[in-house]
Amino acid sequence: MHSDPMERRRYPRSRRSVSLIHDDEGPGVLNHVDNISASGVLCHTVKPVPLMMKIGMALEMPKPCARRIDAEGVVVRCEQDEMGDDRFQVAILFTHIAPEDQQALEAFVENDLQCPDAED
């Protein structure tokens, strides 16, 4: 049995910059996106977020996707950032996302993996 978390992932991830427009917990709870896939997102926060907390968010995707994606998800992991400051990494699993938005995310990640030097 493998313990590599990468092998459990159903969808590949992109580390390209994605703008987080808002989340339903108020300004500043989710700061920025570290990586994104069709199944979820890894964000930074200034404070810990409880596991299984429901969060709604809007993401502004860069080209070639160039669209706003509204999604809801639950927090599946919250860990203090490796930098040792007061920020946390929060993994959110999408629980509600429109099929066309999920397909757009898949295309965005696939394009990013094929063209890693693409501009925002």
PDB file as gemmi writes it, atoms N, CA and C in Angstrom:
CRYST1    1.000    1.000    1.000  90.00  90.00  90.00 P 1                      
ATOM      1  N   MET A   1       0.847  -1.171   0.000  1.00  0.00           N  
ATOM      2  CA  MET A   1       0.000   0.000   0.000  1.00  0.00           C  
ATOM      3  C   MET A   1       0.892   1.233   0.000  1.00  0.00           C  
ATOM      4  N   HIS A   2       0.500   2.239  -0.824  1.00  0.00           N  
ATOM      5  CA  HIS A   2       1.260   3.477  -0.920  1.00  0.00           C  
ATOM      6  C   HIS A   2       0.659   4.528  -0.005  1.00  0.00           C  
ATOM      7  N   SER A   3       1.531   5.321   0.605  1.00  0.00           N  
ATOM      8  CA  SER A   3       1.043   6.402   1.461  1.00  0.00           C  
ATOM      9  C   SER A   3       1.214   7.764   0.792  1.00  0.00           C  
ATOM     10  N   ASP A   4       1.625   7.770  -0.470  1.00  0.00           N  
ATOM     11  CA  ASP A   4       1.822   9.014  -1.202  1.00  0.00           C  
ATOM     12  C   ASP A   4       0.472   9.668  -1.477  1.00  0.00           C  
ATOM     13  N   PRO A   5       0.220  10.880  -0.925  1.00  0.00           N  
ATOM     14  CA  PRO A   5      -1.076  11.528  -1.124  1.00  0.00           C  
ATOM     15  C   PRO A   5      -1.343  11.877  -2.579  1.00  0.00           C  
ATOM     16  N   MET A   6      -0.304  12.041  -3.383  1.00  0.00           N  
ATOM     17  CA  MET A   6      -0.495  12.354  -4.792  1.00  0.00           C  
ATOM     18  C   MET A   6      -1.234  11.224  -5.504  1.00  0.00           C  
ATOM     19  N   GLU A   7      -1.033   9.984  -5.075  1.00  0.00           N  
ATOM     20  CA  GLU A   7      -1.667   8.851  -5.730  1.00  0.00           C  
ATOM     21  C   GLU A   7      -3.155   8.777  -5.438  1.00  0.00           C  
ATOM     22  N   ARG A   8      -3.628   9.439  -4.404  1.00  0.00           N  
ATOM     23  CA  ARG A   8      -5.046   9.425  -4.066  1.00  0.00           C  
ATOM     24  C   ARG A   8      -5.831  10.454  -4.864  1.00  0.00           C  
ATOM     25  N   ARG A   9      -5.150  11.397  -5.466  1.00  0.00           N  
ATOM     26  CA  ARG A   9      -5.832  12.478  -6.167  1.00  0.00           C  
ATOM     27  C   ARG A   9      -6.471  11.978  -7.451  1.00  0.00           C  
ATOM     28  N   ARG A  10      -7.715  12.350  -7.604  1.00  0.00           N  
ATOM     29  CA  ARG A  10      -8.459  11.971  -8.800  1.00  0.00           C  
ATOM     30  C   ARG A  10      -8.145  12.914  -9.958  1.00  0.00           C  
ATOM     31  N   TYR A  11      -7.875  14.176  -9.643  1.00  0.00           N  
ATOM     32  CA  TYR A  11      -7.616  15.192 -10.656  1.00  0.00           C  
ATOM     33  C   TYR A  11      -6.240  15.814 -10.438  1.00  0.00           C  
ATOM     34  N   PRO A  12      -5.519  16.113 -11.523  1.00  0.00           N  
ATOM     35  CA  PRO A  12      -4.242  16.826 -11.375  1.00  0.00           C  
ATOM     36  C   PRO A  12      -4.481  18.256 -10.904  1.00  0.00           C  
ATOM     37  N   ARG A  13      -3.412  18.887 -10.409  1.00  0.00           N  
ATOM     38  CA  ARG A  13      -3.525  20.234  -9.844  1.00  0.00           C  
ATOM     39  C   ARG A  13      -2.648  21.223 -10.597  1.00  0.00           C  
ATOM     40  N   SER A  14      -3.103  22.472 -10.582  1.00  0.00           N  
ATOM     41  CA  SER A  14      -2.345  23.583 -11.156  1.00  0.00           C  
ATOM     42  C   SER A  14      -1.911  24.501 -10.024  1.00  0.00           C  
ATOM     43  N   ARG A  15      -0.684  25.006 -10.115  1.00  0.00           N  
ATOM     44  CA  ARG A  15      -0.185  25.978  -9.139  1.00  0.00           C  
ATOM     45  C   ARG A  15      -0.235  27.394  -9.707  1.00  0.00           C  
ATOM     46  N   ARG A  16      -0.843  27.562 -10.856  1.00  0.00           N  
ATOM     47  CA  ARG A  16      -0.940  28.881 -11.487  1.00  0.00           C  
ATOM     48  C   ARG A  16      -1.867  29.783 -10.686  1.00  0.00           C  
ATOM     49  N   SER A  17      -1.593  31.059 -10.723  1.00  0.00           N  
ATOM     50  CA  SER A  17      -2.355  32.031  -9.944  1.00  0.00           C  
ATOM     51  C   SER A  17      -3.829  32.067 -10.340  1.00  0.00           C  
ATOM     52  N   VAL A  18      -4.676  31.991  -9.331  1.00  0.00           N  
ATOM     53  CA  VAL A  18      -6.126  32.091  -9.496  1.00  0.00           C  
ATOM     54  C   VAL A  18      -6.604  33.104  -8.468  1.00  0.00           C  
ATOM     55  N   SER A  19      -7.451  34.030  -8.890  1.00  0.00           N  
ATOM     56  CA  SER A  19      -7.950  35.057  -7.969  1.00  0.00           C  
ATOM     57  C   SER A  19      -9.167  34.554  -7.217  1.00  0.00           C  
ATOM     58  N   LEU A  20      -9.129  34.720  -5.916  1.00  0.00           N  
ATOM     59  CA  LEU A  20     -10.263  34.395  -5.065  1.00  0.00           C  
ATOM     60  C   LEU A  20     -11.047  35.682  -4.881  1.00  0.00           C  
ATOM     61  N   ILE A  21     -12.225  35.757  -5.493  1.00  0.00           N  
ATOM     62  CA  ILE A  21     -13.015  36.983  -5.435  1.00  0.00           C  
ATOM     63  C   ILE A  21     -13.602  37.169  -4.048  1.00  0.00           C  
ATOM     64  N   HIS A  22     -14.246  36.157  -3.543  1.00  0.00           N  
ATOM     65  CA  HIS A  22     -14.813  36.245  -2.194  1.00  0.00           C  
ATOM     66  C   HIS A  22     -15.119  34.850  -1.679  1.00  0.00           C  
ATOM     67  N   ASP A  23     -15.322  34.799  -0.392  1.00  0.00           N  
ATOM     68  CA  ASP A  23     -15.840  33.584   0.223  1.00  0.00           C  
ATOM     69  C   ASP A  23     -16.948  34.017   1.160  1.00  0.00           C  
ATOM     70  N   ASP A  24     -17.824  33.116   1.500  1.00  0.00           N  
ATOM     71  CA  ASP A  24     -19.002  33.496   2.290  1.00  0.00           C  
ATOM     72  C   ASP A  24     -18.723  33.668   3.774  1.00  0.00           C  
ATOM     73  N   GLU A  25     -17.474  33.535   4.182  1.00  0.00           N  
ATOM     74  CA  GLU A  25     -17.126  33.737   5.591  1.00  0.00           C  
ATOM     75  C   GLU A  25     -16.641  35.153   5.850  1.00  0.00           C  
ATOM     76  N   GLY A  26     -16.695  36.005   4.839  1.00  0.00           N  
ATOM     77  CA  GLY A  26     -16.288  37.395   5.011  1.00  0.00           C  
ATOM     78  C   GLY A  26     -14.918  37.655   4.438  1.00  0.00           C  
ATOM     79  N   PRO A  27     -14.573  38.933   4.274  1.00  0.00           N  
ATOM     80  CA  PRO A  27     -13.299  39.288   3.656  1.00  0.00           C  
ATOM     81  C   PRO A  27     -12.107  38.813   4.474  1.00  0.00           C  
ATOM     82  N   GLY A  28     -11.125  38.265   3.765  1.00  0.00           N  
ATOM     83  CA  GLY A  28      -9.866  37.922   4.408  1.00  0.00           C  
ATOM     84  C   GLY A  28      -9.775  36.549   5.032  1.00  0.00           C  
ATOM     85  N   VAL A  29     -10.863  35.792   5.070  1.00  0.00           N  
ATOM     86  CA  VAL A  29     -10.758  34.457   5.650  1.00  0.00           C  
ATOM     87  C   VAL A  29      -9.900  33.586   4.742  1.00  0.00           C  
ATOM     88  N   LEU A  30     -10.238  33.544   3.461  1.00  0.00           N  
ATOM     89  CA  LEU A  30      -9.401  32.848   2.488  1.00  0.00           C  
ATOM     90  C   LEU A  30      -8.580  33.901   1.760  1.00  0.00           C  
ATOM     91  N   ASN A  31      -7.247  33.803   1.864  1.00  0.00           N  
ATOM     92  CA  ASN A  31      -6.392  34.843   1.292  1.00  0.00           C  
ATOM     93  C   ASN A  31      -6.041  34.624  -0.164  1.00  0.00           C  
ATOM     94  N   HIS A  32      -5.369  33.534  -0.467  1.00  0.00           N  
ATOM     95  CA  HIS A  32      -4.993  33.274  -1.849  1.00  0.00           C  
ATOM     96  C   HIS A  32      -4.959  31.780  -2.109  1.00  0.00           C  
ATOM     97  N   VAL A  33      -5.014  31.449  -3.375  1.00  0.00           N  
ATOM     98  CA  VAL A  33      -5.054  30.056  -3.809  1.00  0.00           C  
ATOM     99  C   VAL A  33      -3.632  29.571  -4.071  1.00  0.00           C  
ATOM    100  N   ASP A  34      -3.259  28.439  -3.461  1.00  0.00           N  
ATOM    101  CA  ASP A  34      -1.959  27.814  -3.722  1.00  0.00           C  
ATOM    102  C   ASP A  34      -2.025  26.908  -4.936  1.00  0.00           C  
ATOM    103  N   ASN A  35      -3.066  26.078  -4.988  1.00  0.00           N  
ATOM    104  CA  ASN A  35      -3.262  25.223  -6.151  1.00  0.00           C  
ATOM    105  C   ASN A  35      -4.735  24.872  -6.271  1.00  0.00           C  
ATOM    106  N   ILE A  36      -5.101  24.413  -7.461  1.00  0.00           N  
ATOM    107  CA  ILE A  36      -6.509  24.145  -7.738  1.00  0.00           C  
ATOM    108  C   ILE A  36      -6.626  22.943  -8.662  1.00  0.00           C  
ATOM    109  N   SER A  37      -7.714  22.210  -8.499  1.00  0.00           N  
ATOM    110  CA  SER A  37      -8.046  21.106  -9.397  1.00  0.00           C  
ATOM    111  C   SER A  37      -9.548  21.137  -9.622  1.00  0.00           C  
ATOM    112  N   ALA A  38     -10.034  20.203 -10.409  1.00  0.00           N  
ATOM    113  CA  ALA A  38     -11.473  20.121 -10.656  1.00  0.00           C  
ATOM    114  C   ALA A  38     -12.227  19.636  -9.425  1.00  0.00           C  
ATOM    115  N   SER A  39     -11.507  19.136  -8.416  1.00  0.00           N  
ATOM    116  CA  SER A  39     -12.185  18.616  -7.223  1.00  0.00           C  
ATOM    117  C   SER A  39     -12.000  19.474  -5.976  1.00  0.00           C  
ATOM    118  N   GLY A  40     -11.101  20.468  -6.030  1.00  0.00           N  
ATOM    119  CA  GLY A  40     -10.900  21.279  -4.838  1.00  0.00           C  
ATOM    120  C   GLY A  40      -9.806  22.304  -5.000  1.00  0.00           C  
ATOM    121  N   VAL A  41      -9.529  22.973  -3.883  1.00  0.00           N  
ATOM    122  CA  VAL A  41      -8.583  24.078  -3.895  1.00  0.00           C  
ATOM    123  C   VAL A  41      -7.805  24.094  -2.575  1.00  0.00           C  
ATOM    124  N   LEU A  42      -6.550  24.523  -2.638  1.00  0.00           N  
ATOM    125  CA  LEU A  42      -5.732  24.712  -1.441  1.00  0.00           C  
ATOM    126  C   LEU A  42      -5.499  26.206  -1.296  1.00  0.00           C  
ATOM    127  N   CYS A  43      -5.958  26.776  -0.173  1.00  0.00           N  
ATOM    128  CA  CYS A  43      -5.880  28.220   0.079  1.00  0.00           C  
ATOM    129  C   CYS A  43      -5.046  28.494   1.318  1.00  0.00           C  
ATOM    130  N   HIS A  44      -4.654  29.759   1.484  1.00  0.00           N  
ATOM    131  CA  HIS A  44      -4.045  30.236   2.721  1.00  0.00           C  
ATOM    132  C   HIS A  44      -5.069  31.058   3.481  1.00  0.00           C  
ATOM    133  N   THR A  45      -5.010  30.983   4.795  1.00  0.00           N  
ATOM    134  CA  THR A  45      -5.875  31.784   5.655  1.00  0.00           C  
ATOM    135  C   THR A  45      -5.027  32.413   6.754  1.00  0.00           C  
ATOM    136  N   VAL A  46      -5.595  33.413   7.427  1.00  0.00           N  
ATOM    137  CA  VAL A  46      -4.885  34.046   8.534  1.00  0.00           C  
ATOM    138  C   VAL A  46      -5.225  33.390   9.861  1.00  0.00           C  
ATOM    139  N   LYS A  47      -6.242  32.556   9.866  1.00  0.00           N  
ATOM    140  CA  LYS A  47      -6.633  31.862  11.098  1.00  0.00           C  
ATOM    141  C   LYS A  47      -7.079  30.448  10.743  1.00  0.00           C  
ATOM    142  N   PRO A  48      -7.028  29.537  11.693  1.00  0.00           N  
ATOM    143  CA  PRO A  48      -7.451  28.164  11.397  1.00  0.00           C  
ATOM    144  C   PRO A  48      -8.943  28.106  11.084  1.00  0.00           C  
ATOM    145  N   VAL A  49      -9.295  27.142  10.253  1.00  0.00           N  
ATOM    146  CA  VAL A  49     -10.685  26.941   9.862  1.00  0.00           C  
ATOM    147  C   VAL A  49     -11.072  25.525  10.289  1.00  0.00           C  
ATOM    148  N   PRO A  50     -12.217  25.368  10.958  1.00  0.00           N  
ATOM    149  CA  PRO A  50     -12.614  24.041  11.435  1.00  0.00           C  
ATOM    150  C   PRO A  50     -12.824  23.035  10.299  1.00  0.00           C  
ATOM    151  N   LEU A  51     -12.432  21.798  10.551  1.00  0.00           N  
ATOM    152  CA  LEU A  51     -12.676  20.727   9.588  1.00  0.00           C  
ATOM    153  C   LEU A  51     -14.167  20.565   9.347  1.00  0.00           C  
ATOM    154  N   MET A  52     -14.515  20.243   8.128  1.00  0.00           N  
ATOM    155  CA  MET A  52     -15.883  20.019   7.653  1.00  0.00           C  
ATOM    156  C   MET A  52     -16.725  21.290   7.614  1.00  0.00           C  
ATOM    157  N   MET A  53     -16.106  22.449   7.846  1.00  0.00           N  
ATOM    158  CA  MET A  53     -16.831  23.712   7.716  1.00  0.00           C  
ATOM    159  C   MET A  53     -17.193  23.918   6.245  1.00  0.00           C  
ATOM    160  N   LYS A  54     -18.429  24.332   5.991  1.00  0.00           N  
ATOM    161  CA  LYS A  54     -18.874  24.607   4.625  1.00  0.00           C  
ATOM    162  C   LYS A  54     -18.451  26.019   4.237  1.00  0.00           C  
ATOM    163  N   ILE A  55     -17.900  26.150   3.031  1.00  0.00           N  
ATOM    164  CA  ILE A  55     -17.444  27.446   2.534  1.00  0.00           C  
ATOM    165  C   ILE A  55     -17.898  27.605   1.088  1.00  0.00           C  
ATOM    166  N   GLY A  56     -18.497  28.756   0.800  1.00  0.00           N  
ATOM    167  CA  GLY A  56     -18.825  29.114  -0.576  1.00  0.00           C  
ATOM    168  C   GLY A  56     -17.780  30.095  -1.070  1.00  0.00           C  
ATOM    169  N   MET A  57     -17.450  30.023  -2.348  1.00  0.00           N  
ATOM    170  CA  MET A  57     -16.418  30.911  -2.885  1.00  0.00           C  
ATOM    171  C   MET A  57     -16.671  31.207  -4.352  1.00  0.00           C  
ATOM    172  N   ALA A  58     -16.088  32.301  -4.803  1.00  0.00           N  
ATOM    173  CA  ALA A  58     -16.086  32.661  -6.217  1.00  0.00           C  
ATOM    174  C   ALA A  58     -14.634  32.817  -6.640  1.00  0.00           C  
ATOM    175  N   LEU A  59     -14.278  32.178  -7.730  1.00  0.00           N  
ATOM    176  CA  LEU A  59     -12.916  32.212  -8.248  1.00  0.00           C  
ATOM    177  C   LEU A  59     -12.917  32.868  -9.619  1.00  0.00           C  
ATOM    178  N   GLU A  60     -11.969  33.753  -9.854  1.00  0.00           N  
ATOM    179  CA  GLU A  60     -11.817  34.390 -11.167  1.00  0.00           C  
ATOM    180  C   GLU A  60     -10.670  33.682 -11.874  1.00  0.00           C  
ATOM    181  N   MET A  61     -11.014  32.892 -12.870  1.00  0.00           N  
ATOM    182  CA  MET A  61     -10.024  32.081 -13.560  1.00  0.00           C  
ATOM    183  C   MET A  61      -9.346  32.888 -14.665  1.00  0.00           C  
ATOM    184  N   PRO A  62      -8.015  32.754 -14.792  1.00  0.00           N  
ATOM    185  CA  PRO A  62      -7.306  33.440 -15.875  1.00  0.00           C  
ATOM    186  C   PRO A  62      -7.493  32.708 -17.207  1.00  0.00           C  
ATOM    187  N   LYS A  63      -6.931  33.273 -18.264  1.00  0.00           N  
ATOM    188  CA  LYS A  63      -6.968  32.622 -19.575  1.00  0.00           C  
ATOM    189  C   LYS A  63      -6.271  31.282 -19.482  1.00  0.00           C  
ATOM    190  N   PRO A  64      -6.623  30.281 -20.233  1.00  0.00           N  
ATOM    191  CA  PRO A  64      -7.631  30.283 -21.284  1.00  0.00           C  
ATOM    192  C   PRO A  64      -9.055  30.082 -20.765  1.00  0.00           C  
ATOM    193  N   CYS A  65      -9.213  29.828 -19.510  1.00  0.00           N  
ATOM    194  CA  CYS A  65     -10.543  29.608 -18.928  1.00  0.00           C  
ATOM    195  C   CYS A  65     -11.328  30.919 -18.886  1.00  0.00           C  
ATOM    196  N   ALA A  66     -10.725  31.964 -18.342  1.00  0.00           N  
ATOM    197  CA  ALA A  66     -11.282  33.320 -18.291  1.00  0.00           C  
ATOM    198  C   ALA A  66     -12.765  33.350 -17.954  1.00  0.00           C  
ATOM    199  N   ARG A  67     -13.085  32.879 -16.774  1.00  0.00           N  
ATOM    200  CA  ARG A  67     -14.474  32.886 -16.327  1.00  0.00           C  
ATOM    201  C   ARG A  67     -14.523  32.914 -14.812  1.00  0.00           C  
ATOM    202  N   ARG A  68     -15.666  33.290 -14.299  1.00  0.00           N  
ATOM    203  CA  ARG A  68     -15.911  33.251 -12.857  1.00  0.00           C  
ATOM    204  C   ARG A  68     -16.520  31.888 -12.543  1.00  0.00           C  
ATOM    205  N   ILE A  69     -16.001  31.278 -11.492  1.00  0.00           N  
ATOM    206  CA  ILE A  69     -16.517  29.983 -11.054  1.00  0.00           C  
ATOM    207  C   ILE A  69     -17.003  30.131  -9.625  1.00  0.00           C  
ATOM    208  N   ASP A  70     -18.272  29.814  -9.425  1.00  0.00           N  
ATOM    209  CA  ASP A  70     -18.856  29.794  -8.084  1.00  0.00           C  
ATOM    210  C   ASP A  70     -18.907  28.350  -7.627  1.00  0.00           C  
ATOM    211  N   ALA A  71     -18.447  28.105  -6.411  1.00  0.00           N  
ATOM    212  CA  ALA A  71     -18.415  26.741  -5.890  1.00  0.00           C  
ATOM    213  C   ALA A  71     -18.644  26.752  -4.387  1.00  0.00           C  
ATOM    214  N   GLU A  72     -19.066  25.619  -3.892  1.00  0.00           N  
ATOM    215  CA  GLU A  72     -19.171  25.391  -2.455  1.00  0.00           C  
ATOM    216  C   GLU A  72     -18.325  24.173  -2.131  1.00  0.00           C  
ATOM    217  N   GLY A  73     -17.801  24.159  -0.918  1.00  0.00           N  
ATOM    218  CA  GLY A  73     -16.985  23.031  -0.516  1.00  0.00           C  
ATOM    219  C   GLY A  73     -16.919  22.904   0.988  1.00  0.00           C  
ATOM    220  N   VAL A  74     -16.194  21.873   1.431  1.00  0.00           N  
ATOM    221  CA  VAL A  74     -15.976  21.661   2.859  1.00  0.00           C  
ATOM    222  C   VAL A  74     -14.475  21.575   3.114  1.00  0.00           C  
ATOM    223  N   VAL A  75     -14.075  22.056   4.278  1.00  0.00           N  
ATOM    224  CA  VAL A  75     -12.674  22.012   4.683  1.00  0.00           C  
ATOM    225  C   VAL A  75     -12.331  20.576   5.065  1.00  0.00           C  
ATOM    226  N   VAL A  76     -11.330  20.021   4.382  1.00  0.00           N  
ATOM    227  CA  VAL A  76     -10.912  18.652   4.675  1.00  0.00           C  
ATOM    228  C   VAL A  76      -9.541  18.603   5.350  1.00  0.00           C  
ATOM    229  N   ARG A  77      -8.838  19.738   5.351  1.00  0.00           N  
ATOM    230  CA  ARG A  77      -7.540  19.795   6.031  1.00  0.00           C  
ATOM    231  C   ARG A  77      -7.230  21.244   6.360  1.00  0.00           C  
ATOM    232  N   CYS A  78      -6.652  21.474   7.535  1.00  0.00           N  
ATOM    233  CA  CYS A  78      -6.195  22.805   7.938  1.00  0.00           C  
ATOM    234  C   CYS A  78      -4.911  22.612   8.743  1.00  0.00           C  
ATOM    235  N   GLU A  79      -3.806  23.121   8.185  1.00  0.00           N  
ATOM    236  CA  GLU A  79      -2.506  22.949   8.829  1.00  0.00           C  
ATOM    237  C   GLU A  79      -1.768  24.279   8.867  1.00  0.00           C  
ATOM    238  N   GLN A  80      -0.985  24.481   9.922  1.00  0.00           N  
ATOM    239  CA  GLN A  80      -0.178  25.695   9.982  1.00  0.00           C  
ATOM    240  C   GLN A  80       0.809  25.682   8.824  1.00  0.00           C  
ATOM    241  N   ASP A  81       0.999  26.847   8.212  1.00  0.00           N  
ATOM    242  CA  ASP A  81       1.895  26.988   7.067  1.00  0.00           C  
ATOM    243  C   ASP A  81       3.319  26.627   7.468  1.00  0.00           C  
ATOM    244  N   GLU A  82       4.063  26.052   6.532  1.00  0.00           N  
ATOM    245  CA  GLU A  82       5.453  25.663   6.780  1.00  0.00           C  
ATOM    246  C   GLU A  82       6.334  26.849   7.153  1.00  0.00           C  
ATOM    247  N   MET A  83       5.934  28.042   6.775  1.00  0.00           N  
ATOM    248  CA  MET A  83       6.728  29.237   7.064  1.00  0.00           C  
ATOM    249  C   MET A  83       6.745  29.546   8.559  1.00  0.00           C  
ATOM    250  N   GLY A  84       5.833  28.965   9.319  1.00  0.00           N  
ATOM    251  CA  GLY A  84       5.830  29.155  10.754  1.00  0.00           C  
ATOM    252  C   GLY A  84       5.192  30.451  11.209  1.00  0.00           C  
ATOM    253  N   ASP A  85       4.565  31.181  10.284  1.00  0.00           N  
ATOM    254  CA  ASP A  85       3.902  32.412  10.707  1.00  0.00           C  
ATOM    255  C   ASP A  85       2.468  32.096  11.138  1.00  0.00           C  
ATOM    256  N   ASP A  86       1.623  33.109  11.157  1.00  0.00           N  
ATOM    257  CA  ASP A  86       0.268  32.892  11.666  1.00  0.00           C  
ATOM    258  C   ASP A  86      -0.719  32.531  10.555  1.00  0.00           C  
ATOM    259  N   ARG A  87      -0.206  31.980   9.478  1.00  0.00           N  
ATOM    260  CA  ARG A  87      -1.085  31.614   8.382  1.00  0.00           C  
ATOM    261  C   ARG A  87      -1.255  30.104   8.319  1.00  0.00           C  
ATOM    262  N   PHE A  88      -2.363  29.709   7.714  1.00  0.00           N  
ATOM    263  CA  PHE A  88      -2.709  28.295   7.638  1.00  0.00           C  
ATOM    264  C   PHE A  88      -3.013  27.899   6.201  1.00  0.00           C  
ATOM    265  N   GLN A  89      -2.712  26.647   5.877  1.00  0.00           N  
ATOM    266  CA  GLN A  89      -3.104  26.080   4.593  1.00  0.00           C  
ATOM    267  C   GLN A  89      -4.406  25.327   4.805  1.00  0.00           C  
ATOM    268  N   VAL A  90      -5.389  25.628   3.966  1.00  0.00           N  
ATOM    269  CA  VAL A  90      -6.711  25.029   4.095  1.00  0.00           C  
ATOM    270  C   VAL A  90      -7.069  24.335   2.789  1.00  0.00           C  
ATOM    271  N   ALA A  91      -7.307  23.032   2.858  1.00  0.00           N  
ATOM    272  CA  ALA A  91      -7.728  22.257   1.690  1.00  0.00           C  
ATOM    273  C   ALA A  91      -9.248  22.168   1.696  1.00  0.00           C  
ATOM    274  N   ILE A  92      -9.846  22.547   0.573  1.00  0.00           N  
ATOM    275  CA  ILE A  92     -11.300  22.548   0.441  1.00  0.00           C  
ATOM    276  C   ILE A  92     -11.692  21.609  -0.690  1.00  0.00           C  
ATOM    277  N   LEU A  93     -12.552  20.662  -0.384  1.00  0.00           N  
ATOM    278  CA  LEU A  93     -13.092  19.727  -1.369  1.00  0.00           C  
ATOM    279  C   LEU A  93     -14.405  20.295  -1.878  1.00  0.00           C  
ATOM    280  N   PHE A  94     -14.522  20.487  -3.199  1.00  0.00           N  
ATOM    281  CA  PHE A  94     -15.768  21.005  -3.745  1.00  0.00           C  
ATOM    282  C   PHE A  94     -16.900  20.010  -3.520  1.00  0.00           C  
ATOM    283  N   THR A  95     -18.016  20.505  -3.006  1.00  0.00           N  
ATOM    284  CA  THR A  95     -19.212  19.677  -2.829  1.00  0.00           C  
ATOM    285  C   THR A  95     -20.319  20.102  -3.773  1.00  0.00           C  
ATOM    286  N   HIS A  96     -20.225  21.331  -4.280  1.00  0.00           N  
ATOM    287  CA  HIS A  96     -21.205  21.812  -5.250  1.00  0.00           C  
ATOM    288  C   HIS A  96     -20.500  22.719  -6.243  1.00  0.00           C  
ATOM    289  N   ILE A  97     -20.438  22.258  -7.483  1.00  0.00           N  
ATOM    290  CA  ILE A  97     -19.847  23.029  -8.570  1.00  0.00           C  
ATOM    291  C   ILE A  97     -20.568  22.607  -9.838  1.00  0.00           C  
ATOM    292  N   ALA A  98     -20.924  23.569 -10.658  1.00  0.00           N  
ATOM    293  CA  ALA A  98     -21.635  23.265 -11.898  1.00  0.00           C  
ATOM    294  C   ALA A  98     -20.757  22.389 -12.795  1.00  0.00           C  
ATOM    295  N   PRO A  99     -21.354  21.407 -13.469  1.00  0.00           N  
ATOM    296  CA  PRO A  99     -20.569  20.522 -14.337  1.00  0.00           C  
ATOM    297  C   PRO A  99     -19.723  21.281 -15.364  1.00  0.00           C  
ATOM    298  N   GLU A 100     -20.269  22.365 -15.939  1.00  0.00           N  
ATOM    299  CA  GLU A 100     -19.493  23.120 -16.929  1.00  0.00           C  
ATOM    300  C   GLU A 100     -18.319  23.845 -16.273  1.00  0.00           C  
ATOM    301  N   ASP A 101     -18.461  24.246 -15.006  1.00  0.00           N  
ATOM    302  CA  ASP A 101     -17.346  24.869 -14.288  1.00  0.00           C  
ATOM    303  C   ASP A 101     -16.277  23.833 -13.956  1.00  0.00           C  
ATOM    304  N   GLN A 102     -16.701  22.641 -13.584  1.00  0.00           N  
ATOM    305  CA  GLN A 102     -15.744  21.575 -13.300  1.00  0.00           C  
ATOM    306  C   GLN A 102     -14.970  21.209 -14.573  1.00  0.00           C  
ATOM    307  N   GLN A 103     -15.666  21.157 -15.705  1.00  0.00           N  
ATOM    308  CA  GLN A 103     -14.993  20.877 -16.975  1.00  0.00           C  
ATOM    309  C   GLN A 103     -14.014  21.994 -17.329  1.00  0.00           C  
ATOM    310  N   ALA A 104     -14.403  23.242 -17.058  1.00  0.00           N  
ATOM    311  CA  ALA A 104     -13.506  24.372 -17.321  1.00  0.00           C  
ATOM    312  C   ALA A 104     -12.250  24.278 -16.454  1.00  0.00           C  
ATOM    313  N   LEU A 105     -12.410  23.858 -15.199  1.00  0.00           N  
ATOM    314  CA  LEU A 105     -11.245  23.681 -14.324  1.00  0.00           C  
ATOM    315  C   LEU A 105     -10.335  22.569 -14.840  1.00  0.00           C  
ATOM    316  N   GLU A 106     -10.925  21.466 -15.287  1.00  0.00           N  
ATOM    317  CA  GLU A 106     -10.123  20.375 -15.853  1.00  0.00           C  
ATOM    318  C   GLU A 106      -9.316  20.871 -17.045  1.00  0.00           C  
ATOM    319  N   ALA A 107      -9.961  21.640 -17.934  1.00  0.00           N  
ATOM    320  CA  ALA A 107      -9.278  22.170 -19.117  1.00  0.00           C  
ATOM    321  C   ALA A 107      -8.178  23.151 -18.715  1.00  0.00           C  
ATOM    322  N   PHE A 108      -8.443  23.988 -17.712  1.00  0.00           N  
ATOM    323  CA  PHE A 108      -7.459  24.951 -17.225  1.00  0.00           C  
ATOM    324  C   PHE A 108      -6.215  24.229 -16.710  1.00  0.00           C  
ATOM    325  N   VAL A 109      -6.413  23.216 -15.873  1.00  0.00           N  
ATOM    326  CA  VAL A 109      -5.280  22.483 -15.303  1.00  0.00           C  
ATOM    327  C   VAL A 109      -4.521  21.744 -16.401  1.00  0.00           C  
ATOM    328  N   GLU A 110      -5.243  21.102 -17.308  1.00  0.00           N  
ATOM    329  CA  GLU A 110      -4.588  20.379 -18.402  1.00  0.00           C  
ATOM    330  C   GLU A 110      -3.736  21.334 -19.235  1.00  0.00           C  
ATOM    331  N   ASN A 111      -4.285  22.497 -19.566  1.00  0.00           N  
ATOM    332  CA  ASN A 111      -3.537  23.492 -20.330  1.00  0.00           C  
ATOM    333  C   ASN A 111      -2.309  23.958 -19.548  1.00  0.00           C  
ATOM    334  N   ASP A 112      -2.469  24.179 -18.251  1.00  0.00           N  
ATOM    335  CA  ASP A 112      -1.360  24.634 -17.414  1.00  0.00           C  
ATOM    336  C   ASP A 112      -0.246  23.595 -17.358  1.00  0.00           C  
ATOM    337  N   LEU A 113      -0.607  22.332 -17.276  1.00  0.00           N  
ATOM    338  CA  LEU A 113       0.401  21.276 -17.216  1.00  0.00           C  
ATOM    339  C   LEU A 113       1.136  21.128 -18.549  1.00  0.00           C  
ATOM    340  N   GLN A 114       0.434  21.407 -19.653  1.00  0.00           N  
ATOM    341  CA  GLN A 114       1.062  21.316 -20.970  1.00  0.00           C  
ATOM    342  C   GLN A 114       1.888  22.553 -21.294  1.00  0.00           C  
ATOM    343  N   CYS A 115       1.479  23.713 -20.764  1.00  0.00           N  
ATOM    344  CA  CYS A 115       2.154  24.996 -21.031  1.00  0.00           C  
ATOM    345  C   CYS A 115       2.428  25.698 -19.709  1.00  0.00           C  
ATOM    346  N   PRO A 116       3.366  25.208 -18.903  1.00  0.00           N  
ATOM    347  CA  PRO A 116       3.568  25.761 -17.555  1.00  0.00           C  
ATOM    348  C   PRO A 116       4.029  27.212 -17.528  1.00  0.00           C  
ATOM    349  N   ASP A 117       4.522  27.749 -18.635  1.00  0.00           N  
ATOM    350  CA  ASP A 117       4.990  29.136 -18.652  1.00  0.00           C  
ATOM    351  C   ASP A 117       3.936  30.100 -19.157  1.00  0.00           C  
ATOM    352  N   ALA A 118       2.677  29.655 -19.239  1.00  0.00           N  
ATOM    353  CA  ALA A 118       1.600  30.512 -19.741  1.00  0.00           C  
ATOM    354  C   ALA A 118       1.423  31.714 -18.825  1.00  0.00           C  
ATOM    355  N   GLU A 119       1.076  32.841 -19.408  1.00  0.00           N  
ATOM    356  CA  GLU A 119       0.841  34.073 -18.652  1.00  0.00           C  
ATOM    357  C   GLU A 119      -0.578  34.108 -18.146  1.00  0.00           C  
ATOM    358  N   ASP A 120      -0.800  34.847 -17.049  1.00  0.00           N  
ATOM    359  CA  ASP A 120      -2.148  35.044 -16.520  1.00  0.00           C  
ATOM    360  C   ASP A 120      -2.920  35.989 -17.405  1.00  0.00           C  
TER     361      ASP A 120                                                      
END                                                                             
